[in-house]
Amino acid sequence: MRPDCEDSKNHILWCLNQKRGIELEDPNNDLCKAHIKKAKSALNMLLSAIEKDEIDWIAATSYYSRYFAFYALLKKCGIKSEIHECTISLMDFLFVEEKIIEQKFHDDFKKAKIFRIDAQYYVSDEIDKDELKNNARTTSDFLLKMEEIIEKMNEDKINGLRNKIIDLKNKN
């Protein structure tokens, strides 16, 4: 049974045991740069969606800009996660707990995912459009923060984050 995502340590353990869950691989600066490019592309589409008041696309592009930006950071660290809930839990477990990323960025990421799911699976008339737009307005700050953190990542920090995953896996 999958643990609640709010319990990041147990959720990370679950993710480590999933086929497309969390895996360690070689750090990859080229993939990091490619995901930043995807994040910027999604941000450009977000700006267009905001201008046209396209609620479904505001939700989708806001979320995916953040997702690609954070995934770039994971690639910089040599971490792979193909399950979105696991990826978001990694932000909490590795970066918020270690005070590398502020809690507000994690909270905004989770909200963006909820908006994206609501827009994808439900009628957009039920979405709080003002709250969605307020969340979307923080997307560029999120992207800038990920780029800033990527720039500051060095081998020691990367190894420390990777060892936190290895230690958790080895203890269980």
Number of C-alpha atoms within 10 A of each C-alpha: 4 9 14 11 16 10 12 21 18 16 19 27 19 19 25 20 12 15 11 13 19 22 18 16 12 11 18 16 16 12 17 24 18 15 22 24 16 19 27 20 15 25 23 15 18 28 18 15 19 18 10 11 14 13 21 20 21 30 30 23 26 33 29 24 30 31 24 23 29 28 27 28 27 24 24 23 26 21 23 19 22 15 14 13 17 24 22 22 23 25 24 26 19 20 17 17 14 13 10 13 17 15 15 11 21 19 13 18 25 17 18 26 22 15 26 23 15 17 20 14 8 12 10 16 9 9 16 11 16 9 12 20 16 10 19 28 16 15 26 19 13 23 22 13 17 22 19 12 16 21 11 9 14 12 11 9 13 16 13 14 19 18 12 13 22 14 11 14 14 8 6 6
